[in-house]
Amino acid sequence: MTTTSRTRLPPLPLVFTVAEARAKGASRSRLRRQDLAVPLHGARVQSVGTPPTWTGLGFATPPHSWTVEDLTALQRLRPDAVLSHATAAHLHGIPRPLDRAVDAPEPVSVSTPRDVRRPGVRVHRRTVPPEHRSVVHGLTVTSPERTWADLCAVRPRWDEADLVAAGDHLVRHPWAGGGRLPPRTTVERLAEVLEYDGEHHLDRQQQARDARRDRRLLSYGVTPMRITAADHAEGYRSVIAQLQQRRRAHDSPSEKTARGES
């Protein structure tokens, strides 16, 4: 083996796993050289040019302290992990609550059917179906609609005003130069994913997680509703009627008077 072959890496992506490199013939000593950064245990980053920054890519400062390469390395190590909740909201450009100062970085949120034992990672044990996934800057994240629905389930961290602002951001037509761009999604598509249980909710473990989530929502004063395929088929008419009935039952007398009700 020549000196060149010992120092040259085999063809690998910018961010790769040690297992990938070893499978292509890279030696352990080569993977310990200083020209390779170590974002996470078991992953490496090649030193090629200037590393991208969040602001350089057009993103706001994230609620976590992870770099783009850190998140890429996490998904190289765990391809089943889908970035979700506040982490996905950041990548979709959804505004964070204005009155919340971030004193300490939040954990990175991922949704996966298996556990992820990594410091600084908050795991949501569930399967995200393909139709609820999208890709942002090469990272697999929950879709804008699924992200918004997930944020609805993490109250009180995101209150009603925060969620309205987040939804408005996704359905607005942003202005760009000479005209307005199409919205990220629509009100109808947001309604389709809100509290809708797919087939994976028939799994016993998922049902146990759903029950724990429902109890948590009840502790926040939020009453969950189960939305089924039959509700979707009828255009959610029964669901809307029930929501309106609940609202009337909880409205104050002054609010009922304003609507002309006794």
trRosetta pair geometry for C-beta under 8 A, 3 or more apart (Angstrom, degrees):
i j d omega theta_ij theta_ji phi_ij phi_ji
1 5 5.2 -120 -168 83 84 124
1 6 5.7 96 140 -60 117 93
2 5 4.8 94 56 9 81 100
2 6 7.0 -144 97 -6 44 87
3 6 5.7 -59 -151 35 33 111
3 7 6.4 12 159 -6 68 112
4 7 6.3 -71 -146 44 28 97
4 8 5.7 19 164 -19 69 117
5 8 6.0 -54 -126 38 28 106
6 27 7.0 -10 -152 11 77 137
6 30 6.8 -160 170 -75 62 114
7 30 6.9 174 -125 -121 33 105
7 33 7.8 85 -142 -75 78 164
9 12 5.8 -70 152 18 121 118
9 21 7.1 -56 -153 -137 102 111
9 26 6.0 5 -137 -100 72 124
9 30 6.9 159 -89 157 73 129
9 46 7.1 -120 33 -102 166 120
10 21 7.0 156 43 -146 104 65
10 24 3.9 -152 85 138 156 122
10 25 5.5 105 -49 54 138 98
10 26 5.8 -120 9 -51 100 92
11 24 7.3 -127 55 -167 63 153
12 16 4.3 -40 176 -48 119 161
12 20 6.5 121 -131 123 110 117
12 21 6.0 -2 -92 -92 151 84
12 24 6.8 -168 -69 44 99 157
12 26 7.9 -8 -41 -38 141 140
12 46 7.2 147 89 -44 106 127
13 16 5.3 143 56 -67 79 92
13 76 7.9 -158 70 -106 133 133
14 45 6.5 12 152 -153 76 75
14 46 5.4 -112 -148 41 54 103
14 48 6.3 -103 -124 37 100 128
14 69 7.8 -101 128 -118 108 102
14 72 7.9 2 87 132 101 156
15 39 7.2 -16 -135 15 114 142
15 43 6.6 8 -177 180 90 115
15 44 7.5 174 -151 89 51 44
15 45 5.2 -17 -101 -102 75 80
15 46 7.9 -127 -66 11 36 77
15 69 5.7 175 -85 -152 128 81
15 72 4.4 111 50 119 165 121
15 73 5.2 -118 -173 -73 125 71
15 76 5.7 -156 126 -29 101 148
16 20 4.9 -113 -178 75 104 134
16 21 5.8 108 122 -50 128 95
16 43 7.1 170 94 -154 32 71
16 44 5.9 -17 67 62 78 88
16 46 7.8 41 10 -28 104 97
16 76 6.5 -156 -136 -172 26 153
17 20 4.6 101 58 2 82 101
17 21 7.1 -154 94 -2 46 85
17 42 5.8 -8 -153 152 91 85
17 43 5.4 -49 -106 -101 58 69
17 44 7.6 126 -134 17 13 77
17 73 7.9 130 -82 -155 71 74
17 76 5.2 -171 -45 139 96 110
17 77 5.8 135 -101 -86 120 67
18 21 5.7 -58 -150 40 35 110
18 22 6.0 34 154 -20 69 108
18 31 5.9 82 -127 -170 92 156
18 42 5.3 -107 15 -157 111 51
18 43 7.0 -106 -20 -73 78 22
18 44 6.5 98 -71 -17 70 106
19 22 5.8 -54 -142 38 29 110
19 23 6.3 32 157 -22 63 107
19 42 7.2 6 -15 -169 93 97
20 23 5.8 -58 -151 34 28 112
20 24 6.7 11 155 -6 63 110
20 76 7.7 -67 -13 177 140 115
21 24 6.0 -68 -152 44 32 102
21 26 3.9 -37 165 40 96 141
21 30 8.0 -147 163 94 128 111
21 31 5.8 129 106 -88 150 121
21 44 6.8 11 -28 32 147 134
22 25 7.8 121 -173 -13 30 8
22 26 6.0 -82 -80 62 37 83
22 28 7.6 23 -99 -71 107 70
22 31 7.7 -36 -62 -37 83 148
26 30 5.1 -119 -173 79 88 131
26 31 5.8 92 138 -53 121 99
27 30 4.5 100 58 1 82 101
27 31 7.2 -154 94 -3 47 86
28 31 5.8 -60 -152 39 34 109
28 32 6.7 29 151 -18 65 108
29 32 5.8 -61 -153 35 35 110
29 33 7.5 59 148 -47 62 85
30 33 5.9 -28 -166 -11 42 116
31 36 6.4 -67 -158 69 50 164
31 44 6.1 -121 -155 -60 91 152
32 36 7.8 -131 -150 56 3 121
33 36 5.8 84 72 10 77 100
35 46 7.5 7 140 -153 91 61
35 47 4.9 -111 -173 22 73 126
36 44 4.5 -12 179 -166 120 118
36 45 6.7 144 -166 62 65 44
36 46 6.5 -33 -111 -98 77 45
36 47 7.0 -123 -83 -18 31 91
37 44 6.9 136 70 -163 47 60
37 45 4.2 -21 61 57 102 105
37 47 6.7 114 -22 -69 94 85
37 69 7.4 39 91 137 135 153
38 41 7.3 30 175 -89 112 40
38 43 7.1 126 -155 80 57 65
38 44 6.3 -33 -96 -104 59 63
38 45 7.7 -152 -63 15 16 86
39 43 5.5 -43 57 96 92 120
39 44 7.9 150 13 -126 82 14
39 45 5.6 71 -26 -26 109 120
39 67 7.1 -113 -130 57 119 110
39 69 5.1 -152 -81 125 147 97
39 70 4.7 -162 -176 -98 119 58
39 72 7.9 58 72 64 169 82
39 73 4.2 169 80 -5 129 158
40 43 4.7 40 60 30 87 121
40 70 6.6 106 -41 -148 100 72
40 73 4.7 163 19 125 110 129
40 74 6.3 106 -27 -74 161 66
40 77 6.5 -89 97 -19 137 149
40 118 7.0 -16 -148 -140 128 127
42 77 5.6 87 102 -112 124 124
43 73 3.7 116 141 -158 163 111
43 74 8.0 -75 -30 -53 161 33
43 76 6.0 114 -119 76 120 124
43 77 5.7 -86 -58 -51 115 111
45 51 7.7 35 153 -106 144 117
45 69 5.0 20 -101 -171 148 137
45 73 7.0 -74 -58 -68 99 119
51 67 7.0 2 155 177 133 143
51 68 7.6 172 170 52 94 105
51 69 6.2 -59 -153 -25 120 132
52 56 5.6 -146 -161 83 69 123
52 57 5.6 55 173 -52 120 110
52 68 5.2 -20 85 41 109 152
52 69 7.7 142 47 -40 86 88
53 56 4.2 92 54 6 86 108
53 57 6.9 -164 86 -4 45 86
53 67 7.8 -68 -119 -141 52 96
53 68 7.7 -168 -128 -6 13 115
54 57 6.0 -66 -153 41 29 104
54 59 4.3 -79 -176 76 86 112
54 60 7.2 -32 148 89 121 23
54 61 6.4 117 93 -109 144 39
54 62 6.0 -144 -110 -20 158 96
54 67 7.8 -135 -39 -140 90 56
54 68 6.9 167 -73 -47 66 97
55 58 7.6 61 -174 -66 33 14
55 59 6.9 -99 -78 65 29 62
55 60 7.9 31 -92 -130 71 20
55 61 7.3 -3 -60 -68 95 70
57 68 6.9 104 -20 -73 152 145
57 137 6.3 30 -173 -108 143 147
59 62 7.0 9 141 -56 127 87
59 90 6.8 57 -172 161 120 89
59 91 7.1 -32 -118 -114 133 47
59 93 7.5 -129 -126 -85 71 75
60 90 6.9 -121 65 -152 94 85
60 93 7.5 114 -1 -130 105 63
62 65 7.9 -161 84 -63 105 18
62 66 7.1 -50 89 54 150 76
62 87 7.5 30 -164 -129 122 64
62 90 4.7 58 -124 -170 85 159
63 86 5.5 -34 41 150 148 127
63 87 7.7 -112 52 -82 103 55
63 90 6.3 -142 5 -65 87 132
63 96 6.5 135 -65 -96 116 148
63 102 5.7 -154 -139 -112 76 145
63 105 6.9 131 147 -153 54 61
63 106 4.4 6 136 24 109 121
64 87 6.6 6 -7 -100 133 95
64 90 8.0 -121 16 -5 91 163
64 105 5.0 73 -149 -178 42 106
64 106 5.3 -80 -76 69 75 71
64 107 6.8 5 -108 162 116 10
64 108 5.0 44 -112 -69 170 75
64 120 7.2 108 -158 178 117 110
65 105 4.0 -60 -26 -96 97 164
65 120 7.6 -83 50 -147 97 142
66 70 4.0 -133 -165 89 92 138
66 71 5.5 102 136 -50 131 85
66 74 7.9 -14 -158 -20 148 133
66 108 5.6 16 -9 -64 147 130
66 120 7.2 147 -60 140 106 136
67 70 4.6 109 50 -2 71 101
67 71 7.4 -141 93 0 43 83
68 71 6.1 -59 -155 38 32 106
68 72 6.3 32 149 -19 66 109
68 137 6.9 -75 -143 137 120 137
68 139 7.9 -124 -154 -46 77 128
69 72 5.4 -53 -143 39 35 114
69 73 6.2 39 155 -23 66 104
70 73 5.8 -56 -151 34 28 111
70 74 6.6 32 150 -23 63 103
71 74 5.5 -47 -149 30 35 116
71 75 6.6 24 156 -9 65 105
71 83 6.7 16 -161 -79 121 138
71 87 7.9 163 -117 -174 129 123
71 108 7.0 -173 -101 -141 93 148
71 139 5.6 1 132 -114 122 137
72 75 6.1 -63 -152 42 31 102
72 76 6.3 35 150 -23 66 106
72 138 6.6 16 -109 110 109 119
72 139 6.7 -101 -83 -84 67 92
73 76 5.5 -51 -145 34 34 114
73 77 6.3 29 156 -14 66 106
74 77 6.0 -62 -154 40 28 107
74 78 6.2 -30 166 36 67 103
74 81 6.5 -73 145 82 98 148
74 108 7.2 -133 -60 111 175 155
74 110 7.5 -140 151 -71 132 144
74 118 7.0 139 -125 134 106 178
74 121 7.4 156 -140 -94 137 131
75 78 6.4 -72 -123 70 32 68
75 79 6.3 67 176 -106 70 43
75 81 6.0 -131 -105 71 68 100
75 83 7.7 -58 -68 -36 121 98
75 139 6.4 166 -11 -137 156 73
75 140 6.1 149 -142 28 143 99
76 79 7.4 10 -142 -67 20 78
78 81 4.1 48 115 -9 116 117
78 110 7.6 55 102 172 138 159
78 112 6.8 -33 162 -104 124 160
78 116 5.9 4 -102 -111 171 114
80 112 5.0 95 119 -142 95 107
80 113 6.8 -69 163 32 133 85
80 114 6.4 61 91 26 145 108
81 110 4.2 -11 -169 -173 106 137
81 111 7.4 137 -159 63 57 39
81 112 4.5 -43 -100 -62 63 131
81 116 6.0 53 -93 -76 131 144
81 140 7.9 133 96 76 55 114
82 110 6.4 136 65 -162 39 74
82 111 4.8 -29 65 61 99 91
82 112 6.7 158 16 -68 71 71
82 128 4.6 -63 38 34 161 148
82 133 6.0 -102 -131 -112 134 108
82 140 5.4 -82 -120 126 72 102
82 141 6.5 120 180 -136 80 21
82 142 5.9 92 146 -56 119 71
83 87 4.7 -109 -174 117 99 120
83 88 5.1 149 122 -70 86 80
83 91 6.7 69 111 1 140 145
83 108 7.2 -60 -128 179 95 100
83 109 7.0 91 -165 84 60 68
83 110 5.9 -47 -98 -102 42 72
83 139 5.9 10 5 157 140 115
83 140 6.7 143 13 90 86 56
83 141 4.4 -40 71 -106 100 80
83 142 7.1 -123 92 -1 56 74
84 87 6.4 48 60 56 29 101
84 88 4.9 -11 -133 -16 25 128
84 109 5.1 -91 76 124 73 105
84 110 6.2 107 17 -140 93 21
84 111 4.2 53 -19 -18 150 107
84 124 6.1 -73 75 34 145 136
84 128 7.1 -167 -78 -72 127 143
84 141 7.0 159 -75 -161 44 69
84 142 4.6 62 -113 -17 82 125
84 146 7.8 -67 -132 125 100 106
84 147 6.8 -165 -154 -108 62 75
84 150 5.8 -133 174 -158 104 174
85 88 6.2 106 42 24 28 98
85 89 7.0 -46 143 -11 37 103
85 109 3.8 -40 50 112 119 164
85 111 7.9 132 -17 -46 91 100
85 122 7.7 -50 53 89 150 123
85 124 7.0 134 -30 -28 123 141
85 142 7.9 73 -22 20 40 140
85 147 7.3 -178 -84 -147 13 75
85 150 5.1 -114 -87 136 64 129
85 151 6.7 131 -147 -77 61 66
85 154 6.3 83 -144 -43 114 150
86 89 5.2 -49 -143 33 37 119
86 90 6.6 44 156 -25 65 97
86 96 7.5 47 -149 -106 104 104
86 106 6.2 -8 89 107 148 157
86 109 5.9 106 40 4 76 132
86 151 7.5 102 -72 -101 61 97
86 154 7.8 -95 -40 82 94 168
87 90 6.0 -49 -158 27 30 112
87 91 7.0 21 149 -10 61 105
87 108 5.1 66 -91 -155 143 68
87 109 4.6 -167 4 43 113 82
87 110 7.4 -19 51 -62 154 57
87 141 7.5 -147 115 -127 88 109
88 91 5.7 -59 -151 40 39 108
88 92 6.2 28 154 -11 72 109
88 109 7.4 -76 -5 80 86 109
88 141 4.2 145 -123 -173 96 111
88 142 4.7 -11 -127 42 169 91
88 147 4.3 -140 113 -110 123 121
88 150 7.5 67 51 54 133 144
89 92 5.9 -63 -144 45 30 104
89 94 3.9 -76 -164 60 86 124
89 96 7.3 111 122 -78 128 73
89 147 5.5 162 -72 170 67 124
89 151 6.3 73 -72 -70 133 130
89 166 7.0 -48 -140 -136 120 126
90 93 7.8 39 177 -69 29 24
90 94 7.4 -70 -57 49 23 80
90 96 7.7 9 -85 -53 81 107
91 136 4.4 134 163 89 117 152
91 137 7.1 -128 -150 25 109 109
91 139 6.5 -111 -128 79 156 130
91 141 5.2 -157 74 -69 145 165
92 136 6.8 -123 -72 -72 57 155
92 141 7.2 -161 -45 122 94 146
92 144 5.1 143 -147 -102 144 84
92 147 5.8 173 2 58 151 166
92 170 7.5 2 153 -97 127 101
92 184 7.0 91 -173 -163 105 157
93 169 7.1 -152 115 161 87 128
94 144 7.7 151 -57 -142 114 86
94 147 6.8 -168 -16 126 150 130
94 148 7.3 -179 -111 -83 149 82
94 151 7.7 -135 139 -45 156 157
94 166 4.8 31 -168 -142 115 94
94 169 5.7 144 -128 83 61 144
94 170 6.9 -8 -97 -56 99 97
95 98 7.5 1 157 -59 118 80
95 165 5.9 -68 69 140 118 116
95 166 6.7 -144 53 -90 71 65
95 169 5.8 169 3 -67 95 152
96 100 6.5 -100 151 62 105 117
96 162 8.0 -17 -179 -150 39 115
97 100 4.3 64 86 0 110 117
97 158 6.6 -165 -47 -118 116 64
97 159 7.5 73 -106 24 136 86
97 161 8.0 86 -125 93 97 94
97 162 4.4 -42 -85 -105 97 124
102 105 7.2 44 168 -96 116 37
102 106 7.2 -80 -140 -24 113 94
105 120 7.6 1 111 -141 120 112
106 109 8.0 -19 138 -32 114 94
106 122 7.9 -43 163 -9 88 132
107 120 5.3 178 -128 -175 75 46
107 121 5.8 139 -178 -127 108 6
107 122 4.0 114 100 -27 132 96
108 120 6.1 48 10 139 92 87
108 121 5.3 -31 67 -111 92 65
108 122 6.9 -178 81 22 37 76
109 121 7.9 140 -96 -165 19 60
109 122 4.8 -28 -100 72 68 105
109 124 6.6 31 -174 -15 96 111
110 116 6.0 20 71 16 138 159
110 121 6.1 -13 11 -168 115 107
110 122 7.4 154 22 77 65 54
110 123 6.0 -23 70 -112 89 61
110 124 7.0 -164 96 26 40 80
111 123 7.9 124 -106 -166 28 56
111 124 4.5 -32 -103 74 75 108
111 126 5.5 -38 -166 64 103 90
111 127 7.9 127 148 -132 102 7
111 128 5.0 88 103 -41 131 116
111 142 6.7 58 18 -60 136 115
112 115 7.9 -179 93 -67 113 6
112 116 6.1 84 46 -35 144 112
112 123 6.5 -60 44 -151 97 99
112 124 7.7 113 21 69 54 60
112 125 7.1 -38 81 -118 57 47
112 126 7.8 86 58 56 14 43
112 127 8.0 26 -160 -95 29 48
113 125 6.5 59 -146 -169 32 70
113 126 6.7 -36 -86 150 62 10
113 127 4.8 10 -61 -67 110 84
114 125 7.8 135 -9 -130 2 88
115 123 6.1 57 -143 161 55 173
115 125 7.2 -18 -79 -94 62 109
116 121 5.3 -76 111 126 119 147
116 123 5.0 166 37 -89 94 122
118 121 4.2 53 75 3 100 135
124 150 8.0 -20 -124 -147 177 124
125 205 7.7 -79 136 149 122 114
125 209 6.1 -147 81 -97 99 148
126 200 7.3 111 -171 124 83 135
126 206 6.4 86 -122 -122 85 99
126 209 6.6 -156 -73 108 98 158
127 200 4.8 -136 60 -145 118 160
127 206 7.8 -57 17 -87 93 131
128 132 5.2 -121 -176 89 88 113
128 133 5.8 107 128 -66 117 96
128 142 6.0 -117 -143 -99 146 89
128 146 7.0 96 -149 164 110 159
129 132 5.1 80 62 14 77 103
129 133 7.6 -145 99 -15 41 94
129 198 5.7 -130 -29 -176 140 175
129 200 7.0 -164 -58 -11 97 127
130 133 5.7 -64 -153 27 39 115
131 143 7.6 -32 144 -27 51 146
132 142 5.9 -20 151 -150 91 81
132 143 5.1 -119 -165 10 46 111
132 145 7.4 -104 -132 78 78 96
132 146 4.0 84 -166 -62 105 149
132 193 6.8 123 -112 -126 109 131
133 140 5.9 -10 -169 -170 119 95
133 141 7.2 144 -156 80 68 33
133 142 6.5 -70 -106 -116 52 35
133 143 6.2 -39 -9 -43 3 84
133 146 7.9 -19 -64 32 37 151
134 140 7.8 158 84 -151 30 53
134 141 6.0 -29 69 70 77 82
134 142 7.4 22 23 132 84 21
134 143 4.7 99 -19 -103 108 65
134 144 7.1 6 12 -17 151 71
135 138 6.6 2 180 -118 107 14
135 139 6.8 151 -157 70 64 36
135 140 5.8 -33 -100 -95 75 54
135 141 7.3 134 -112 21 24 79
136 139 5.5 -30 70 61 73 92
136 141 5.4 -10 17 16 110 132
141 147 7.2 11 153 -71 104 124
142 146 4.2 -116 177 96 109 115
142 147 4.7 147 95 -65 110 76
142 150 6.4 59 103 -11 169 141
143 146 4.6 86 51 14 83 101
143 147 6.7 -143 89 -10 39 88
143 193 7.8 -167 76 -73 119 163
144 147 5.7 -55 -145 34 27 115
144 148 6.5 26 158 -18 63 105
144 170 5.2 151 168 -136 125 126
144 184 4.9 161 -108 145 173 122
144 185 5.0 -164 93 -26 128 128
145 148 6.0 -56 -153 34 29 108
145 149 6.5 26 151 -15 64 107
145 170 7.7 143 -78 169 54 153
145 185 5.4 162 -63 -142 91 162
145 189 5.1 -102 -87 139 140 96
145 190 5.4 -153 -133 -98 90 51
145 192 7.1 -2 179 63 148 93
145 193 4.5 123 143 13 109 144
146 149 5.6 -54 -147 39 35 112
146 150 6.2 40 152 -23 67 104
146 193 5.4 -113 -84 -176 60 152
147 150 5.7 -54 -150 34 30 113
147 151 6.5 32 152 -21 64 103
148 151 5.7 -52 -151 33 33 113
148 152 6.9 42 148 -26 62 99
148 163 7.4 107 -168 -156 86 84
148 166 5.8 166 -122 129 93 116
148 167 5.8 94 -155 -87 140 76
148 170 6.2 -75 -60 -11 139 158
148 190 5.9 -38 85 -133 146 106
148 193 7.8 106 66 81 92 125
149 152 5.6 -47 -158 23 37 117
149 153 7.2 27 149 -14 62 104
149 190 7.5 171 -56 -163 89 70
149 193 4.7 -118 -35 121 148 103
149 194 5.1 -158 -113 -100 104 50
149 195 7.1 -157 -159 -31 113 46
149 196 8.0 -57 -141 21 158 84
150 153 5.9 -64 -161 35 38 108
150 154 7.0 28 149 -20 69 108
151 154 5.9 -61 -149 31 40 109
151 158 4.8 -12 176 52 95 169
151 162 7.7 -123 162 122 123 107
151 163 6.2 168 116 -107 110 90
151 166 6.1 -42 90 106 161 172
152 155 7.3 -16 179 -29 40 101
152 158 7.4 -85 -87 92 27 124
152 163 5.8 76 -93 -130 75 141
152 194 6.7 28 29 -136 166 92
152 195 7.9 -84 99 -46 138 87
153 213 6.5 -9 -171 -170 126 120
153 217 6.9 -63 -145 -80 74 114
154 157 5.1 -38 137 49 98 115
154 158 5.7 62 80 17 94 104
155 158 6.0 -85 -85 67 62 65
155 159 6.4 87 -132 -101 99 45
155 217 7.5 69 54 -127 106 73
155 220 5.1 129 106 165 103 157
155 222 6.1 106 62 -34 140 144
156 159 5.9 15 -164 -80 74 85
156 220 5.7 -179 -45 -143 85 118
158 162 4.4 -130 -161 98 74 136
158 163 5.6 97 146 -59 109 86
158 166 7.3 -2 -165 -16 133 143
159 162 5.2 99 50 10 60 105
159 163 7.2 -124 106 -4 31 94
160 163 5.8 -60 -148 38 31 109
160 164 6.3 33 155 -21 66 104
161 164 5.7 -51 -147 34 32 112
161 165 6.4 32 154 -17 64 106
162 165 5.8 -58 -153 37 30 111
162 166 6.3 30 151 -20 65 107
163 166 5.5 -50 -144 36 34 113
163 167 6.3 33 156 -16 66 105
164 167 5.9 -56 -146 40 29 108
164 168 6.1 31 154 -20 64 109
165 168 5.7 -54 -144 37 29 113
165 169 6.5 36 154 -25 62 103
166 169 5.7 -51 -153 28 30 114
166 170 6.8 23 153 -15 62 106
167 170 5.8 -60 -153 36 35 109
167 171 6.4 7 160 -1 71 111
167 187 7.9 61 174 -109 114 73
167 190 6.2 66 -138 -137 107 163
168 171 6.4 -70 -140 47 29 93
168 172 5.9 41 162 -43 68 108
169 172 6.2 -47 -140 14 23 115
169 184 7.8 11 127 19 70 132
170 183 6.7 73 147 174 49 102
170 184 4.6 -84 -156 66 69 119
170 185 5.0 -6 159 38 110 101
170 190 7.1 120 95 -74 137 123
171 183 4.9 15 -161 -169 34 151
171 184 7.4 -83 -67 51 31 78
171 185 6.3 -59 -83 81 69 69
171 186 6.1 81 -125 -134 99 29
171 187 5.7 39 -116 -53 152 72
171 190 7.2 -64 -59 -21 118 133
172 183 6.0 146 68 -112 25 103
173 180 4.1 43 147 164 110 129
173 181 6.5 175 -170 69 66 48
173 182 6.8 -43 -124 -132 86 22
173 183 5.6 -69 -77 -57 58 83
174 180 6.6 156 82 -155 31 75
174 181 5.0 -8 64 44 86 108
174 183 7.9 124 -7 -104 76 54
175 179 7.6 -145 -144 133 63 22
175 180 5.5 -46 -95 -98 54 74
175 181 7.8 -172 -94 5 7 81
176 179 7.0 -14 64 73 72 55
176 180 7.2 109 19 -130 75 26
176 181 5.1 41 7 -34 125 110
183 186 6.5 114 83 -77 132 57
185 189 4.7 -116 -176 77 104 131
185 190 6.2 113 123 -51 129 85
186 189 4.8 94 54 8 80 99
186 190 7.1 -140 96 -4 44 85
187 190 5.7 -54 -152 35 34 113
187 191 6.4 36 151 -22 66 105
188 191 5.7 -54 -151 33 32 112
188 192 6.7 38 150 -29 63 102
189 192 5.5 -44 -150 23 37 118
189 193 7.3 19 160 -6 63 102
190 193 6.7 -72 -159 40 32 95
190 194 6.4 40 151 -40 70 107
191 194 5.8 -47 -142 16 35 116
191 236 6.6 -104 166 -7 121 163
192 196 6.5 -15 158 -31 50 155
192 232 6.8 61 -137 -128 77 115
193 196 5.5 -104 -146 26 29 119
194 227 7.2 73 96 2 68 159
195 224 6.7 170 -133 -162 131 87
195 225 5.9 75 136 73 158 76
195 226 7.2 -135 158 -117 109 24
195 227 4.9 106 105 5 90 115
196 227 4.9 -62 -95 92 57 118
196 232 6.9 51 -126 -63 124 122
197 201 4.0 -52 -171 24 104 163
197 210 7.6 29 -114 -116 121 148
197 226 6.3 -15 -9 -156 132 86
197 227 6.8 154 3 67 79 64
197 228 6.8 -24 50 -97 102 58
198 201 6.1 127 64 -5 51 97
199 202 5.8 -32 -177 6 58 115
200 203 5.8 -19 -178 0 60 116
200 206 5.7 147 142 -75 80 169
201 206 5.3 -133 -125 127 41 129
201 207 6.6 95 177 -77 68 69
201 210 6.2 59 -147 -56 103 146
202 206 7.5 37 51 64 27 126
202 207 7.5 3 -161 -52 17 110
203 206 4.1 77 70 11 99 110
203 207 6.8 -166 90 -13 49 83
204 207 5.6 -52 -148 33 32 114
204 208 6.7 35 152 -20 64 100
205 208 5.7 -51 -154 32 35 112
205 209 6.7 32 149 -15 65 103
206 209 5.5 -53 -150 38 38 111
206 210 6.2 42 150 -23 68 103
207 210 5.4 -48 -146 34 34 115
207 211 6.5 38 153 -22 64 101
208 211 5.7 -50 -151 31 32 112
208 212 6.7 32 151 -16 63 102
209 212 5.7 -53 -151 36 36 110
209 213 6.3 37 151 -20 66 105
210 213 5.6 -55 -149 37 33 113
210 214 6.3 35 152 -22 66 104
211 214 5.7 -51 -148 33 32 112
211 215 6.6 32 153 -18 64 103
212 215 5.8 -53 -151 35 33 110
212 216 6.5 34 151 -20 65 105
213 216 5.6 -55 -151 35 34 112
213 217 6.4 34 152 -19 67 104
213 224 7.7 84 118 -73 90 156
214 217 5.7 -53 -149 36 33 111
214 218 6.4 35 153 -20 65 105
214 224 4.8 -98 -125 25 87 146
215 218 5.6 -52 -148 36 33 113
215 219 6.6 37 151 -23 64 102
216 219 5.7 -52 -154 31 34 113
216 220 6.9 26 149 -13 63 104
217 220 5.7 -61 -156 38 37 108
217 222 4.3 -79 180 81 90 107
217 223 7.4 146 129 -94 110 9
217 224 5.1 86 83 -47 154 102
218 221 7.6 58 -174 -69 34 13
218 222 6.9 -104 -78 67 28 58
218 223 6.8 51 -103 -100 76 52
218 224 7.4 -71 -52 -2 81 92
223 246 7.4 -145 62 -147 137 146
225 239 6.7 123 143 -142 146 99
225 242 7.2 140 -126 104 143 134
225 243 7.7 -77 -29 -74 163 91
227 231 5.0 -104 -159 67 75 151
227 232 7.2 85 161 -48 102 85
227 236 7.4 -10 -142 -113 119 101
227 239 6.2 22 -110 -99 99 147
228 231 5.1 110 54 3 64 98
228 232 7.3 -122 107 -1 42 88
229 232 5.4 -52 -151 36 39 114
229 233 6.3 44 150 -25 68 103
230 233 5.6 -50 -148 31 34 115
230 234 6.7 16 158 -6 64 107
231 234 6.3 -69 -152 44 30 98
231 236 5.4 45 164 -102 93 60
231 238 6.4 -107 -121 57 87 104
231 239 5.2 60 -159 -36 128 120
232 235 7.8 42 -179 -70 32 21
232 236 6.9 12 -100 -55 37 83
234 237 5.3 -85 139 22 104 101
234 238 6.5 41 94 -2 142 97
236 239 4.4 -53 -166 45 82 120
236 240 5.5 87 130 -28 90 96
237 240 5.9 -56 -147 36 28 109
237 241 6.4 27 155 -18 63 107
238 241 5.7 -55 -148 37 32 112
238 242 6.3 31 155 -18 65 106
239 242 5.8 -58 -151 37 30 109
239 243 6.4 30 152 -19 65 106
240 243 5.7 -53 -147 36 32 112
240 244 6.4 32 154 -19 65 105
241 244 5.8 -54 -149 36 31 111
241 245 6.4 33 151 -20 64 105
242 245 5.5 -52 -149 35 34 113
242 246 6.4 36 152 -19 65 103
243 246 5.7 -52 -149 35 33 112
243 247 6.4 34 152 -21 65 104
244 247 5.6 -52 -148 34 33 113
244 248 6.5 33 154 -19 65 103
245 248 5.9 -53 -149 35 32 109
245 249 6.5 32 153 -20 64 107
246 249 5.7 -58 -150 35 32 113
246 250 6.4 10 159 -4 66 112
247 250 6.2 -72 -148 46 29 97
247 251 6.1 43 156 -43 68 102
248 251 5.8 -41 -140 12 31 117
248 256 7.1 79 -152 -103 77 103
248 261 7.2 -84 -142 141 111 174
251 255 4.1 -120 -174 88 108 128
251 256 5.3 133 109 -53 124 83
251 259 8.0 -2 159 6 166 132
252 255 4.8 96 55 6 75 103
252 256 7.2 -142 96 -3 40 87
253 256 5.6 -58 -149 38 35 111
253 257 6.2 37 154 -22 68 105
254 257 5.6 -50 -147 35 33 114
254 258 6.5 39 152 -24 63 103
255 258 5.6 -48 -150 30 33 115
255 259 6.9 23 153 -9 62 105
256 259 5.9 -63 -154 42 34 104
256 261 4.3 -82 -175 77 88 106
256 262 7.3 -34 144 89 120 9
257 260 7.5 47 -177 -72 34 20
257 261 7.2 -100 -73 60 25 61
